[in-house]
């Protein structure tokens, strides 16, 4: 699956999630019973497959950004609002290994850096995976100034987050 297909699949799930009615528990049950959680877990895994198979640097970079976002988002928001539940721990771990390598080799672009800085306001979501074996990522997360938002201007976000899956929806709404 390519990056655009994954984005479309994410947005289809997002539409299902926001259309649900009921309590948080009822919504979660509906998402579980409909297989939505499983579908999103597969999309998460597909982003990693794309990272591991693509030879296109831009596609790798974009897939990594979306994967890291999903890692963070599934820990920050209730599953009934995101469609994300019990993501594969090995996929999360491997994605952070890729991010650590990106930081180590100074390949992370400015956008990826502000994103990881933003996620680092809740450092436990990354440090849980990075502290024991990913020194560059751990150092980056611990060095973030948590008194700053790290987000670009709202106009920049609105223009740059179109058709970028749930990550795009999230940041465009900021």
Number of C-alpha atoms within 10 A of each C-alpha: 10 12 19 13 12 22 21 15 16 22 19 13 22 19 11 14 21 13 9 16 10 9 10 14 11 13 20 24 13 18 25 17 11 11 13 20 23 18 18 23 19 15 21 24 19 19 27 21 14 19 21 12 10 13 10 10 10 10 16 18 18 15 26 22 23 23 24 23 19 24 24 20 19 18 17 13 13 14 21 22 16 22 27 26 20 12 20 13 11 10 19 20 16 13 23 22 18 18 23 22 17 18 19 14 10 9 12 17 11 8 13 21 15 17 17 22 23 19 23 22 18 15 18 15 17 22 18 11 18 20 15 9 11 18 15 19 25 20 15 15 24 15 11 18 13 15 7 10 12 18 15 13 9 13 10 11 18 15 10 13 17 13 15 23 23 23 21 20 17 14 18 18 10 12
